[in-house]
């Protein structure tokens, strides 16, 4: 059990940062202090900023699903959201309040870790090492608008289901991050669900970069009759 816990903890850190430990540092956001004038009204449940491993039991439907804490990125997701909103909407200078109802990130490594567990039983550590060194199938960042009230009904024991995906969204069952954003500004409240798989030509994708992609797609929905451009 101690070895299993170590594997899960290591995998959680991997998906929270990047596919593997890169030699480059995480991206920085020069000039972010310019958006300090935006009032960030954080109304998120406190748990959304905290780490959670939903299950260590391989047979559980919550196995290998994690909630990623705010401390995993710098800046935090809500702070980057405020900064990108400041850059995109000059109107915020006269209405400088951004209310964040939800901003929460999940990692789903179920398929990969279950295969690792099976290989460990059949082939031992060498088989697992070979499997983990293989490149992951890539995909597209998918952002969809959701109903806040439906999302909130999954709080509590069913929270882990927020990290589920469909076969159409992720046919290869790659490890993914699911990022939910529910924010209110300029008289509009919009909630989105964003799925981030491994990205082509981005073997070392930092979590903050994944958040930035999801934030870009989220903010596009505030534009009147604007179309949503998915940013790979």
Residue pairs with C-beta under 8 A, 6 or more apart in sequence:
1 56
4 56
4 117
5 56
7 113
7 116
8 53
8 56
8 64
8 113
9 53
11 64
11 109
11 112
11 113
12 51
12 53
12 66
12 68
12 107
12 109
14 20
15 66
15 68
15 107
15 109
15 175
15 177
15 207
16 66
16 68
16 72
16 107
16 207
17 26
17 72
17 206
17 207
18 204
18 205
18 206
18 207
19 136
19 198
19 203
19 204
19 205
20 203
20 204
22 204
24 204
26 73
26 74
26 206
26 208
27 206
27 208
27 209
29 75
29 80
29 83
32 75
32 79
32 80
32 83
34 86
35 82
35 83
35 85
35 86
35 87
37 86
37 93
37 96
38 82
38 83
38 85
38 86
38 92
38 96
38 97
38 98
39 96
39 97
39 98
40 78
40 79
40 82
40 98
40 100
41 97
41 98
41 99
41 100
42 78
42 100
43 99
43 100
43 101
44 78
44 100
44 101
44 102
44 103
44 104
45 102
45 155
47 67
48 67
48 102
48 103
48 104
49 69
49 70
49 76
50 67
50 69
50 70
51 66
51 67
51 68
51 69
52 66
52 67
52 159
53 66
54 60
54 62
54 63
54 65
54 66
54 67
54 159
54 160
55 61
55 62
55 63
55 64
55 65
55 160
56 63
57 63
58 113
58 114
58 117
61 160
62 160
63 110
63 113
63 114
64 108
64 109
64 110
64 112
64 113
64 114
65 106
65 107
65 108
65 109
65 110
65 160
65 163
66 106
66 107
66 109
66 163
67 104
67 105
67 106
67 159
68 105
68 106
68 107
68 177
68 207
70 76
70 77
70 78
72 105
72 207
73 80
73 206
73 207
73 208
73 211
74 208
75 83
75 208
77 103
77 105
77 179
77 181
77 211
77 215
78 100
78 103
80 208
80 211
80 212
80 215
81 98
81 100
81 103
81 181
81 183
81 215
81 218
81 219
82 98
84 212
84 215
84 216
84 219
85 92
85 98
85 183
85 185
85 219
86 92
88 219
89 185
89 186
89 219
89 222
91 186
92 98
92 185
92 186
95 185
95 186
97 185
98 183
98 184
98 185
99 183
99 184
99 185
99 189
100 181
100 182
100 183
100 184
101 148
101 182
101 183
101 184
101 189
101 191
102 148
102 151
102 152
102 180
102 181
102 182
102 191
103 179
103 180
103 181
103 182
103 183
104 162
104 179
104 180
105 177
105 178
105 179
105 180
105 207
105 211
106 160
106 162
106 163
106 177
106 178
106 179
107 163
107 175
107 176
107 177
107 178
108 163
108 164
108 165
108 175
108 176
108 177
108 178
109 175
110 173
111 173
111 174
111 175
112 136
112 173
112 174
112 175
115 131
116 128
116 131
116 132
119 127
119 128
119 131
120 127
120 128
135 203
136 172
136 174
136 175
136 197
136 198
137 172
137 174
137 197
137 198
138 174
138 197
138 198
138 199
138 200
139 170
139 172
139 174
139 197
139 198
139 199
140 197
140 230
140 232
141 194
141 195
141 196
141 197
141 199
141 210
141 213
141 214
141 217
141 230
141 231
141 232
142 169
142 194
142 195
142 230
143 192
143 193
143 194
143 195
143 214
143 217
143 218
143 228
143 230
144 192
144 193
144 194
145 190
145 191
145 192
145 221
146 180
146 191
146 192
146 193
147 191
148 182
148 189
148 191
151 162
151 180
151 182
151 191
151 193
154 161
154 162
162 178
162 180
163 176
163 178
165 176
165 178
165 195
169 195
170 176
170 195
170 197
174 197
174 198
175 197
175 198
176 195
176 196
176 197
177 195
177 196
177 207
177 210
178 193
178 194
178 195
178 196
179 193
179 194
179 196
179 210
179 211
179 214
180 191
180 192
180 193
180 194
181 191
181 192
181 194
181 214
181 215
181 218
182 189
182 190
182 191
182 192
183 189
183 190
183 191
183 218
184 190
185 222
186 222
188 222
190 218
190 221
190 222
192 214
192 217
192 218
192 221
194 213
194 214
194 217
194 218
196 205
196 210
196 213
196 214
198 205
199 205
199 232
200 232
202 209
213 231
213 232
216 229
216 231
217 228
217 229
217 230
217 231
220 226
220 227
220 228
220 229
221 228
